[in-house]
Amino acid sequence: MTMDSLNQQLRQKEIFNIEDVQYALLEINGKLSIQKKKELQPVTLKDLQLNTDKSIQFSLQGALKAF
């Protein structure tokens, strides 16, 4: 794999700086699997230590909805 093709595959995964990659693996099918550095990964409820067991209720045009 050339640097050009590596950069192209990274760009397709919205990674424009190779230094943002924690781990990369070239799969058998020629595709690249990427793990971004922890500080660049999306925040999850677990990261925020939020409890997802509770339902949320709010009013939508006067009708009470539970989620």
Backbone as JSON, one array per atom type, in Angstrom:
{
  "sequence": "MTMDSLNQQLRQKEIFNIEDVQYALLEINGKLSIQKKKELQPVTLKDLQLNTDKSIQFSLQGALKAF",
  "N": [[0.86, -1.18, 0.0], [0.58, 2.15, -0.87], [1.57, 5.42, 0.36], [-0.15, 7.34, -0.63], [-2.5, 5.85, -1.21], [-3.09, 4.97, 1.35], [-3.56, 7.43, 2.69], [-5.79, 8.2, 1.2], [-7.71, 6.24, 1.93], [-7.88, 6.83, 4.65], [-8.95, 9.43, 4.56], [-11.47, 8.82, 3.53], [-12.61, 7.82, 5.77], [-13.02, 10.04, 7.24], [-10.67, 10.98, 8.45], [-8.09, 13.08, 8.59], [-5.58, 13.52, 9.43], [-2.86, 11.59, 9.99], [-1.8, 11.23, 12.48], [-3.92, 11.14, 14.17], [-4.7, 8.56, 14.42], [-4.97, 5.72, 16.4], [-4.77, 2.98, 16.09], [-4.4, 0.84, 13.33], [-5.51, -1.46, 10.87], [-4.89, -3.51, 8.16], [-7.19, -5.13, 6.36], [-8.04, -8.45, 5.09], [-9.51, -8.14, 2.77], [-8.47, -5.85, 1.71], [-9.34, -3.47, 2.71], [-9.18, -0.81, 5.12], [-9.17, -0.89, 8.6], [-9.81, 1.23, 11.28], [-8.91, 2.68, 14.39], [-9.54, 5.5, 16.13], [-7.61, 7.79, 18.15], [-8.24, 7.83, 21.66], [-9.07, 10.34, 22.72], [-10.21, 11.49, 20.52], [-12.41, 10.07, 19.8], [-15.99, 9.64, 19.55], [-18.11, 10.8, 22.2], [-19.64, 8.7, 24.6], [-22.58, 7.5, 26.4], [-21.66, 5.96, 28.49], [-19.1, 7.03, 28.85], [-19.82, 9.46, 29.93], [-20.85, 8.62, 32.24], [-23.61, 8.19, 32.6], [-26.81, 7.06, 33.58], [-28.8, 4.9, 31.83], [-31.13, 3.62, 32.38], [-33.38, 4.93, 33.2], [-36.49, 6.38, 32.24], [-37.39, 9.13, 30.13], [-39.52, 11.87, 30.32], [-41.46, 14.18, 28.52], [-43.29, 17.05, 27.41], [-45.11, 17.29, 24.44], [-46.59, 19.39, 22.46], [-48.69, 19.56, 24.33], [-49.3, 16.9, 24.86], [-48.33, 14.17, 26.83], [-45.38, 12.43, 26.56], [-43.54, 9.44, 26.86], [-40.27, 8.16, 26.96]],
  "CA": [[0.0, 0.0, 0.0], [1.35, 3.39, -0.93], [1.11, 6.48, 1.27], [-1.3, 7.98, -1.26], [-3.7, 5.03, -1.01], [-3.36, 5.01, 2.79], [-4.2, 8.72, 2.96], [-7.12, 8.19, 0.58], [-8.6, 5.44, 2.77], [-8.09, 7.58, 5.88], [-9.88, 10.52, 4.25], [-12.8, 8.24, 3.38], [-13.09, 7.59, 7.12], [-13.02, 11.35, 7.9], [-9.42, 11.17, 9.19], [-7.25, 13.9, 7.72], [-4.24, 13.58, 10.02], [-2.49, 10.23, 10.37], [-1.48, 11.22, 13.9], [-5.18, 10.92, 14.9], [-4.95, 7.12, 14.44], [-4.38, 4.93, 17.48], [-4.53, 1.62, 15.62], [-4.9, 0.58, 11.98], [-5.33, -2.85, 10.44], [-5.24, -3.76, 6.77], [-7.98, -6.36, 6.33], [-7.78, -9.36, 3.98], [-10.17, -7.62, 1.58], [-7.78, -4.65, 1.27], [-9.88, -2.28, 3.38], [-8.48, -0.4, 6.32], [-9.94, -0.69, 9.83], [-9.13, 2.29, 12.02], [-9.39, 3.13, 15.7], [-8.99, 6.82, 16.44], [-7.13, 7.98, 19.52], [-9.36, 7.92, 22.6], [-9.55, 11.72, 22.87], [-10.87, 11.9, 19.28], [-13.58, 9.23, 19.59], [-17.23, 10.25, 20.03], [-18.46, 10.58, 23.6], [-20.76, 7.79, 24.82], [-23.23, 7.63, 27.71], [-20.76, 5.34, 29.46], [-18.05, 8.01, 29.13], [-20.42, 10.5, 30.78], [-21.33, 7.92, 33.43], [-25.03, 8.42, 32.71], [-27.64, 5.88, 33.72], [-29.79, 4.88, 30.75], [-32.27, 2.81, 32.8], [-34.52, 5.79, 33.52], [-37.18, 6.94, 31.09], [-37.48, 10.58, 30.11], [-40.84, 12.33, 29.91], [-41.57, 15.59, 28.19], [-44.57, 17.39, 26.79], [-45.02, 17.65, 23.04], [-47.88, 19.98, 22.09], [-49.68, 19.26, 25.34], [-49.44, 15.46, 25.12], [-47.19, 13.65, 27.58], [-44.73, 11.31, 25.88], [-42.49, 8.77, 27.65], [-39.28, 7.48, 26.15]],
  "C": [[0.9, 1.24, 0.0], [0.8, 4.4, 0.09], [-0.1, 7.19, 0.69], [-2.58, 7.18, -1.03], [-4.08, 4.97, 0.47], [-4.08, 6.3, 3.15], [-5.59, 8.79, 2.37], [-8.1, 7.41, 1.45], [-8.88, 6.13, 4.11], [-9.09, 8.71, 5.66], [-11.31, 10.01, 4.1], [-13.43, 7.95, 4.74], [-13.08, 8.88, 7.96], [-11.81, 11.56, 8.81], [-8.45, 11.87, 8.24], [-5.83, 14.07, 8.25], [-3.9, 12.19, 10.53], [-2.16, 10.12, 11.87], [-2.73, 11.06, 14.77], [-5.49, 9.44, 15.07], [-4.22, 6.46, 15.59], [-3.92, 3.58, 16.94], [-5.12, 1.47, 14.23], [-4.57, -0.86, 11.6], [-5.76, -2.96, 8.99], [-5.91, -5.12, 6.71], [-7.63, -7.19, 5.1], [-8.36, -8.82, 2.68], [-9.55, -6.31, 1.07], [-8.28, -3.37, 1.91], [-9.13, -2.05, 4.68], [-9.46, -0.25, 7.48], [-9.13, 0.24, 10.72], [-9.76, 2.45, 13.4], [-8.71, 4.47, 15.96], [-8.48, 6.84, 17.88], [-8.33, 8.27, 20.42], [-9.93, 9.33, 22.68], [-10.28, 12.23, 21.62], [-12.12, 11.07, 18.97], [-14.82, 9.94, 20.13], [-17.51, 9.89, 21.49], [-19.67, 9.65, 23.67], [-21.4, 8.06, 26.17], [-22.35, 7.04, 28.8], [-19.64, 6.31, 29.85], [-18.56, 9.09, 30.1], [-20.94, 9.94, 32.1], [-22.81, 8.22, 33.69], [-25.77, 7.1, 32.78], [-28.72, 5.93, 32.66], [-31.03, 4.07, 31.13], [-33.52, 3.64, 33.05], [-35.15, 6.3, 32.23], [-37.25, 8.46, 31.24], [-38.87, 10.95, 29.62], [-40.78, 13.81, 29.59], [-42.88, 15.82, 27.45], [-44.33, 17.85, 25.36], [-46.4, 18.09, 22.6], [-48.99, 19.53, 23.04], [-49.87, 17.79, 25.65], [-48.18, 14.96, 25.78], [-46.66, 12.41, 26.86], [-43.66, 10.76, 26.79], [-41.57, 8.03, 26.71], [-38.35, 6.71, 27.04]]
}
